[in-house]
Every structure is written in C-alpha cells, then in structure tokens.
Amino acid sequence: MYCLLRPFWGQGLALEGCRAALEYLWRVMELPGIIARADIPNTASIRLMERLGMRYESEDGVLVKYVLGRPGAPASRYSLIDGPAPARSTPARARPT
C-alpha cells in the first residue's frame, strides 16, 4: 500500500518505490507472485501497475486486480513475465483521481 501527497504526484516516486519493493520481494523474499489492487476509478494506480509489468486479472465492481509472477518461477495463476518492466527515462505523470 502506498499513498503520496498531491505535491509529490507526477515525479515518478511511486514507480521508483514499487520497483524497489518488487526487487526486494523477488530477490530476498522469493515470493512466487504479487497481487495488487486499486480502486477502479484510480487510473493513475492502474497505469502504474501496468508500467510495472503487471497483468489485468479481474475486477469486482469496486477494485481492479492485477498480478505479476516472479521472473523464472513456474507459471501458476500468476501472469509470468521476464521481470519488472525496464526503467524509463521520463517519470510517470500521475493524474488526480
């Protein structure tokens, strides 16, 4: 879970923090996958999950669910990818929700 005050939106902080957390979860915790949820109207968080390489799985009318499998782990219910999405030269521009 993360939250940024409005003055810090659009600086790439959430993307950078999430990438660092994923790196820790893959290398140290060796988790098989990650599940993330966001309120459906929160398009900035949904875009962030997609930029991290997460794949849409479902929604229940309130929350949308994205998943990401650990790189190199056997495919299960998680979407398997080659690892966190590569860094971009320009930071994400979050929009108010």
C-alpha positions as CSV (number, residue, x, y, z in Angstrom):
1,M,0.0,0.0,0.0
2,Y,1.3,3.4,-0.8
3,C,0.0,7.0,-0.8
4,L,1.6,10.2,-1.9
5,L,0.6,13.7,-1.0
6,R,-0.5,15.7,-4.0
7,P,2.7,17.9,-4.2
8,F,4.7,14.7,-4.9
9,W,2.5,13.4,-7.7
10,G,4.0,13.1,-11.2
11,Q,7.6,12.8,-10.1
12,G,8.0,9.1,-10.6
13,L,8.2,8.4,-6.9
14,A,5.6,5.6,-6.8
15,L,7.1,3.9,-9.8
16,E,10.6,4.0,-8.3
17,G,9.4,2.8,-4.9
18,C,7.3,0.0,-6.4
19,R,10.3,-1.2,-8.5
20,A,12.5,-1.3,-5.4
21,A,9.8,-3.2,-3.5
22,L,9.4,-5.8,-6.3
23,E,13.2,-6.2,-6.5
24,Y,13.2,-7.0,-2.7
25,L,10.3,-9.3,-3.0
26,W,11.8,-11.3,-5.9
27,R,15.4,-11.5,-4.6
28,V,15.1,-11.6,-0.8
29,M,11.6,-13.0,-0.1
30,E,11.5,-15.2,-3.2
31,L,7.7,-14.8,-3.5
32,P,6.0,-16.7,-6.4
33,G,3.9,-13.7,-7.4
34,I,2.4,-10.4,-6.4
35,I,-1.2,-9.3,-6.3
36,A,-2.1,-5.6,-6.4
37,R,-5.5,-4.0,-6.2
38,A,-6.7,-0.4,-6.8
39,D,-10.0,1.4,-6.8
40,I,-11.4,1.2,-10.4
41,P,-11.5,5.0,-10.8
42,N,-7.9,5.3,-9.7
43,T,-6.4,5.3,-13.3
44,A,-3.0,6.5,-12.1
45,S,-2.5,3.4,-9.9
46,I,-3.8,1.2,-12.7
47,R,-1.3,2.7,-15.1
48,L,1.4,2.2,-12.5
49,M,0.6,-1.5,-12.2
50,E,0.7,-1.8,-16.0
51,R,4.1,0.0,-16.2
52,L,5.5,-2.4,-13.6
53,G,4.6,-5.3,-16.0
54,M,1.5,-6.4,-14.0
55,R,-1.3,-8.0,-16.0
56,Y,-5.0,-7.4,-15.5
57,E,-6.8,-10.4,-13.8
58,S,-10.3,-9.3,-12.7
59,E,-12.5,-6.7,-11.1
60,D,-15.4,-6.9,-8.7
61,G,-17.1,-3.6,-9.4
62,V,-15.1,-1.7,-6.8
63,L,-11.5,-2.9,-7.1
64,V,-9.4,-4.0,-10.1
65,K,-6.9,-6.8,-9.6
66,Y,-3.5,-7.1,-11.3
67,V,-0.9,-9.9,-10.9
68,L,2.8,-10.3,-11.5
69,G,4.7,-13.6,-11.4
70,R,8.3,-13.9,-10.1
71,P,10.7,-14.0,-13.0
72,G,11.8,-17.6,-13.8
73,A,9.1,-19.1,-11.5
74,P,6.9,-21.8,-12.9
75,A,3.7,-20.4,-14.3
76,S,0.7,-20.8,-12.0
77,R,-2.3,-18.5,-11.6
78,Y,0.1,-15.6,-12.0
79,S,1.0,-14.0,-15.3
80,L,4.6,-14.8,-15.9
81,I,6.9,-12.2,-17.3
82,D,10.7,-11.8,-17.6
83,G,10.9,-9.4,-14.6
84,P,10.0,-5.9,-13.6
85,A,9.4,-3.5,-16.6
86,P,12.6,-1.7,-17.6
87,A,13.2,1.8,-16.3
88,R,12.0,4.7,-18.5
89,S,13.9,7.9,-19.0
90,T,10.8,10.0,-18.1
91,P,8.9,9.6,-14.9
92,A,5.3,8.7,-14.8
93,R,2.8,11.6,-14.7
94,A,0.1,10.7,-12.2
95,R,-3.3,12.2,-12.6
96,P,-5.6,13.1,-9.8
97,T,-8.4,10.6,-9.2
